[in-house]
Amino acid sequence: ANDSGNKIGRRRLSKRGPAELRRLLFNAAMAAAKSKAWKPIYAHYRAQGWSTTAALVIIARKIARAAWSIHHYHSTFDPERITKNA
């Protein structure tokens, strides 16, 4: 974010982090956006006015967070949990 004091700057997508990981997460998000579990989330963000790329980046981040949670807590994927905060 480009914020300072009362100024609220423009938000943009960055190209930070490992490029290969970003590419893999983005590709996973493109596939997930067509699946039954993630399609409503993708439609929700598109309906809010987000661009296709931005909506896919949001889904990619959600996938990364879900993967970390599954690994950390030794749990299984539950589609009900991802739709709670969409």
C-alpha positions as CSV (number, residue, x, y, z in Angstrom):
1,A,0.0,0.0,0.0
2,N,1.2,3.5,-0.8
3,D,-0.3,5.2,2.4
4,S,1.0,8.1,4.4
5,G,-0.9,9.9,7.1
6,N,-4.4,10.6,5.9
7,K,-3.5,9.8,2.3
8,I,-4.8,6.4,1.1
9,G,-2.7,5.4,-1.9
10,R,-3.3,3.1,-4.8
11,R,-3.1,-0.7,-4.1
12,R,-1.5,-2.9,-6.7
13,L,-0.5,-6.5,-7.2
14,S,3.2,-7.0,-6.5
15,K,5.7,-9.4,-8.0
16,R,7.3,-10.2,-4.7
17,G,8.3,-13.6,-3.5
18,P,9.6,-16.7,-5.3
19,A,8.5,-16.5,-9.0
20,E,8.0,-20.2,-9.4
21,L,5.8,-20.4,-6.2
22,R,3.7,-17.5,-7.4
23,R,3.3,-19.1,-10.8
24,L,2.3,-22.5,-9.3
25,L,-0.2,-20.8,-6.9
26,F,-1.7,-18.7,-9.7
27,N,-2.1,-21.8,-11.9
28,A,-3.7,-23.6,-9.0
29,A,-6.1,-20.7,-8.5
30,M,-7.1,-20.8,-12.2
31,A,-7.9,-24.5,-11.9
32,A,-9.6,-24.0,-8.5
33,A,-11.8,-21.2,-9.9
34,K,-13.5,-23.8,-12.1
35,S,-14.1,-26.3,-9.2
36,K,-17.3,-26.7,-7.2
37,A,-15.6,-25.6,-3.9
38,W,-13.9,-22.4,-5.2
39,K,-16.2,-21.2,-8.0
40,P,-18.6,-19.3,-5.7
41,I,-15.6,-17.5,-4.1
42,Y,-14.3,-16.5,-7.5
43,A,-17.7,-15.3,-8.6
44,H,-18.1,-13.3,-5.4
45,Y,-14.9,-11.3,-6.0
46,R,-15.7,-10.8,-9.7
47,A,-19.1,-9.5,-8.7
48,Q,-17.4,-7.0,-6.3
49,G,-15.6,-5.6,-9.3
50,W,-12.2,-7.2,-8.9
51,S,-10.3,-7.9,-12.1
52,T,-9.9,-11.5,-13.2
53,T,-6.2,-11.5,-12.2
54,A,-6.9,-9.9,-8.8
55,A,-9.6,-12.4,-8.1
56,L,-7.3,-15.3,-9.0
57,V,-4.5,-13.8,-6.8
58,I,-7.0,-13.6,-3.9
59,I,-7.9,-17.3,-4.4
60,A,-4.2,-18.2,-4.7
61,R,-3.5,-16.6,-1.4
62,K,-6.4,-18.4,0.2
63,I,-5.1,-21.7,-1.3
64,A,-1.7,-21.0,0.2
65,R,-3.2,-20.2,3.6
66,A,-5.4,-23.3,3.5
67,A,-2.4,-25.5,2.6
68,W,-0.3,-24.1,5.4
69,S,-3.2,-24.7,7.9
70,I,-3.7,-28.2,6.7
71,H,0.0,-28.9,7.1
72,H,0.4,-27.2,10.4
73,Y,-2.6,-28.6,12.1
74,H,-2.5,-32.1,10.4
75,S,-6.1,-31.7,9.3
76,T,-7.9,-32.3,6.1
77,F,-9.4,-29.9,3.6
78,D,-12.9,-28.8,4.4
79,P,-14.7,-26.7,1.7
80,E,-17.1,-25.3,4.3
81,R,-14.3,-23.4,6.0
82,I,-13.2,-21.5,2.9
83,T,-16.7,-20.2,2.1
84,K,-17.2,-18.7,5.6
85,N,-15.3,-15.5,5.0
86,A,-15.8,-15.0,1.3
